[in-house]
Amino acid sequence: MNKTKIRRSLPDRIFNAFNLIVLGLIGLIAVLPYINMLAVSLSSSGPVDSGMVSFLPIELTFENYKTVFLDKSILKSIGVSALMTVVGTALSLLLTVMFAYPLSREEFKLRKFCNIMILIVFIFNAPIIPWYLTMRAYGLYDNFWALIVPSVLSTYNIIIVRSFFTEVSPALIDAAKVDGCGEMRTLMQIILPISKAVMATVGLMYGVGYWNSYTTPLYLINERSLYTLQLRIKSIVLDSNAIESMNLVSTGTSTQALKMTAIIVAAVPVLCVYPFLQKHFVKGIMMGAVKG
């Protein structure tokens, strides 16, 4: 099959080159801090403390990572964050699908009312103090479910999934009904198998949201055994006692290097997962945004 080569005009080529340069510079600016943090985390304490490290490690060492991963409090926090992310993402996906599917069906009598309520919640966020008091009144304080329940549903994600479900051909659903499928079977065997892109998109957004969650644990978690990785990093960056507890004197690890190492450890899981879901992410956003 012959491929037809599209000839672009000079203004189009200039415009594309300009876009590539601008986007490339923006991407470089965004990634430079991570390169610097990585270089600092892989450098020995002398060059780090003297401010010699920029974008390449000096006196390469993995002692900083050894110190981080041998610290039981950090390992505990990684476990809490990982469990919160897995359980929270699975529960959020389930509830989002169960919420969005009826809203995509015209025969659902409360469809208009529910869509209006979702739009109101999407635009107006609850004030912090009433939200905090409500969470505590329902027992969501200093326990594992306080990390998940307050963030279990996102109105933005519901709108994306609902919009995608609305685009599914009614003829496909009617054919399933003719074959004797009920609503649940239609959803599980017909709708979801063709919704992998939007599910990957929403799942990635939920997963990243749980993994990076900071304000919710900050307000609702006081028990150190339930500290997420983000809270633990906050204590390492701001609390000198937390740093001293990691035996820095005996290992010769730089305080600044340890802070950068902890931040890199928190960022790596998302950076590893995103490339595998990128194509689904872009496709899901495009397909889910066809209708509002």
Phi, psi and omega in degrees: 000122182283136178264127180277124180277123181273123179268122181262148179287165181300316178300323178295318180294321178295318180297316179296319179296319178298316178299317180297318180294314182295312180294324177296319178294318178297316178298319179296317179298323181290326186269340182302317178301323178292322178296318178296315179298320179296318179297317179296319182293339181258008182255156178285168189294325183301302179299326181293311181294332179271358177075026182274342187275131175240276183239002176231139179295146175242127185058067186311130178208150176251016182296326179296316179291324177298317179297317181296312186282348175268353178278118186296326181294322179290318177299321177297318180293322176298318178297318179297315180295319180295315179295318178298319182293315182293308182294315182295317180296316179298314180293320180294318178297316180300310182292324179296316179295315181294333179276318187285326185298311177299325181292343179270353183260126183294334182282353178287115190294328182266015185301310183296316180298314181295322178296322178294317179298319178296319180296320179296314180295325180295323184275318186250116177273150179291139175300150187299313185296309176301321178299314181296315180296323179294317179300316180292325180295330179268010177079015181267069179211128179057040170215166187299322184290343175293341178278342188247308189303315181299338182245016190291336179231137176242124180297325179298315179292324176299318180296319179297312182292319178300316180298320178295314180298326179296330182282347179294135184300127177301331179297326179294318179291319178298321179296322178295321179293321178299325179280003176093013180280134172278183183297316182294318180292323177298317179296313187286322187257342182247308187285308185297320179299334178262009183246024184299322183295311182289328176293319177296320179297307182293321178298320178295317180294319176295315182299313178297321179298316178292315183298321182268005184303129182230310186294319180298309175298326181299320182279326192251354182241122176243338180285121185295333179291345179255010179298130172282171181298324181294319177294322180294321178295321177301317180292326178291318183288323188255338187251114181294329179296324179294326179288318181296331181291349182265016175059046181294327184294318183287330182268344181074022182277140178285140178299315180297318179296323180294320178298314180296323179296316179298321179293319178297318179300323180287330184274333187301314182304318179293319179294332180281325184279321188303316182302328181284338182251004186300313182296322177291324182298310180296315181296319181293319178297316181296316183285325181283346183258011181296318178237148177257000000 
